[in-house]
Amino acid sequence: MLHRLLQEPHTSVTGLLTTVNTTHQRVAMHGTRWSILEAQAKAVGLPLHVVPLPWPCSNEVYEDRMKRVVASAREQGVTHLAFGDLFLEDIRDYRVRLLKGSGVSPLFPLWGEPTNRLAREMAGGGLKAVLTCVDPQKLSPAFAGRTFDRDLLEALPETVDWCGENGEFHTCVVDGPMFRHPLPVRTGERVDREGFCFADLMLSAPCDGCGTP
């Protein structure tokens, strides 16, 4: 999504927005470490805006903190908030409702694109990612820690969406055409937690502009 937005001649991308579980210092479902988030932002040359969330976090707390961040962004001239959603109508409707009346409009650059075609485009276009979370009810835990590439796509069961849009898996991007340089990473421990299988991903070495592990 970011790559597509950066290619738009009349679009100005001003920053990256994410939530982080402050108890574990990670993006909740993806399991991505805060240090990698910072390295990703530096690699694409955009400021990172983190919304801290407690754990556990109620929906009321989530919505309150998101609305505060959106209000602050609007004061700074932000007009749109882009999401990478592909086809889940209920999720899209929720995001639209959350932004209603804020003065910031939702943007869905990839909405409705066939996910098999999009996955092939990403895998063949220089994007590199690692599966950091797998739902073992939908996909074998053996896929946790694997690289998102053409071999992986061909190995996915027919019931699994190639972009993981139904929650089958979550990824962490470590390189792509929107990156100035790849992130040096290594896969660490694999753990089962709260019904999901996580593969820990961490920076393996310092890199220019990446920060340190």
FENVENTA-V288331 format. One record per pair of residues at least 6 apart in sequence whose C-alpha atoms are under 7 Angstrom apart, sorted by the first residue. I is the first residue (numbers start at 1). J is the second residue. D is the distance in whole Angstrom. If there is no record, write none. Layout:
((I	J	D) (I	J	D))
This chain:
((1	84	6) (1	109	6) (1	110	7) (3	177	7) (3	178	5) (5	11	7) (6	13	7) (14	46	7) (15	46	5) (15	47	5) (15	48	6) (16	46	7) (16	47	6) (16	48	5) (16	49	6) (17	48	6) (17	49	5) (17	50	6) (18	49	7) (18	50	5) (18	51	6) (19	27	6) (19	50	6) (19	51	4) (19	52	6) (19	53	7) (20	26	5) (20	27	5) (20	28	6) (20	50	7) (20	51	6) (20	52	5) (20	53	6) (21	27	6) (21	28	6) (21	52	6) (21	53	5) (21	54	6) (21	55	6) (22	52	6) (22	53	6) (22	54	6) (23	54	7) (23	55	6) (25	33	6) (25	34	6) (26	32	5) (26	33	5) (26	34	5) (27	33	7) (30	132	6) (30	133	6) (30	170	5) (30	171	6) (31	132	7) (31	133	7) (31	198	7) (32	172	7) (32	201	7) (35	213	7) (36	202	7) (36	203	7) (38	48	7) (39	210	4) (39	211	6) (41	47	6) (41	48	6) (42	209	6) (42	210	6) (43	179	5) (43	180	5) (43	181	6) (43	209	7) (43	210	7) (44	178	6) (44	179	5) (44	180	6) (53	62	7) (71	102	7) (74	103	7) (74	104	6) (78	104	7) (79	103	7) (79	104	5) (79	105	6) (80	104	5) (80	105	5) (80	106	6) (80	107	6) (81	104	7) (81	105	6) (81	106	5) (81	107	6) (82	106	6) (82	107	4) (82	108	6) (83	107	6) (83	108	5) (84	108	6) (84	109	7) (84	110	6) (85	108	7) (85	110	7) (85	111	6) (86	110	6) (86	111	4) (86	112	6) (86	113	7) (87	111	6) (87	112	6) (96	106	6) (99	105	7) (99	106	7) (115	162	6) (115	163	6) (116	162	6) (119	162	6) (119	163	6) (123	148	7) (123	149	5) (123	150	6) (126	176	5) (126	177	6) (127	175	6) (127	176	4) (127	177	7) (128	148	6) (128	173	6) (128	174	6) (128	175	5) (128	176	6) (129	147	6) (129	148	5) (129	171	6) (129	172	5) (129	173	4) (129	174	5) (130	145	6) (130	146	6) (130	147	5) (130	148	6) (130	171	5) (130	172	5) (130	173	7) (131	144	5) (131	145	5) (131	146	6) (131	147	6) (131	148	7) (131	169	7) (131	170	6) (131	171	4) (131	172	7) (132	144	6) (132	145	6) (132	170	6) (132	171	5) (132	172	6) (132	198	5) (132	199	5) (132	200	7) (133	144	6) (133	169	5) (133	170	5) (133	171	7) (133	196	7) (133	197	6) (133	198	4) (133	199	6) (134	141	6) (134	144	6) (134	168	6) (134	169	4) (134	170	7) (134	196	6) (134	197	5) (134	198	7) (135	168	5) (135	169	6) (135	196	5) (135	197	6) (136	196	6) (136	197	7) (138	168	6) (139	168	6) (141	197	6) (144	197	7) (144	198	6) (144	199	6) (145	187	6) (145	199	5) (153	162	6) (160	168	7) (164	170	7) (174	182	6) (174	183	5) (175	181	7) (175	182	5) (175	183	6) (184	203	6) (184	204	6) (184	205	6) (185	201	7) (185	202	5) (185	203	4) (185	204	5) (186	201	6) (186	202	6) (186	203	6) (186	204	5) (187	199	7) (187	200	6) (187	201	5) (187	202	7) (188	199	7) (188	200	5) (188	201	6) (189	199	6) (189	200	6) (190	197	7) (190	198	6) (190	199	4) (190	200	6) (191	197	6) (191	198	5) (191	199	7) (192	198	6) (202	213	7) (203	213	5) (204	213	7) (205	212	7) (205	213	7) (206	212	5) (206	213	7))
